Amino acid sequence: MESAVRYPANASIYEALRNRPGALVRLQEAGLSREHLEYRIGDAARMLGVPAERLAEVLLRERSGRAEEQVAEARP
């Protein structure tokens, strides 16, 4: 059984990514930069126009695809 790590929308992007290899690449692929590390997941998601849960899922997912495409799929 695989356990998923969940972060609340008020967790910072830095908190979510600090121990994840390749996290900065995923951050850039999702349309964010190092300047956004201090943003809360919920704030960054609103800025991108996607649900916070979806942004967290994309950022925390193992590198299996382009995060930018996955975030774009979540946009209305």
Buried (B, 14 or more C-beta within 10 A) or exposed (E): EEEEEEBEBEBBBBBBBEEBEEBBEBBBBBBBEEEBBEBBBBBBBBEBEBBBBBBBBBBBBEEEEBBBEBBBEBEE
